[in-house]
Amino acid sequence: MTEERFAQIYDELQRANCTCDMSAFLSVLPDHELQTVFEVFLDQYGQELAAGALECSDWLCGTLIINGNQSSIYFLWAAVHVMRTEMERRKAASDLPGGGPAS
């Protein structure tokens, strides 16, 4: 996937008003693009969590509360969740009798 194509997908997901808009957009991506974007977003989510924890965090009753990078963290979490759901939907459809690309 080119950097330009990734930027196009990223921008489209950022413009989405809700996770259902993200889902509608992701549903038309080819499997290989969805998998690539998922891996990059998951990696970026981890980086944003770490940066947010370094920027502003506290321990409260044994739980780490991250207060930095919240908008990026929430956006990436939502996108990763929608991507994972779409990949699971595709897998379930391909596991059905007569499903999958070979049919």
Secondary structure, DSSP 8 states (H G I E B T S, - for coil): --HHHHHHHHHHHHH-SSHHHHHHHHTTS-HHHHHHHHHHHHHHHHHHHHHHHHHSEEEETTEEEE-SSHHHHHHHHHHHHHHHHHHHHHHHHHHSTT-STT-
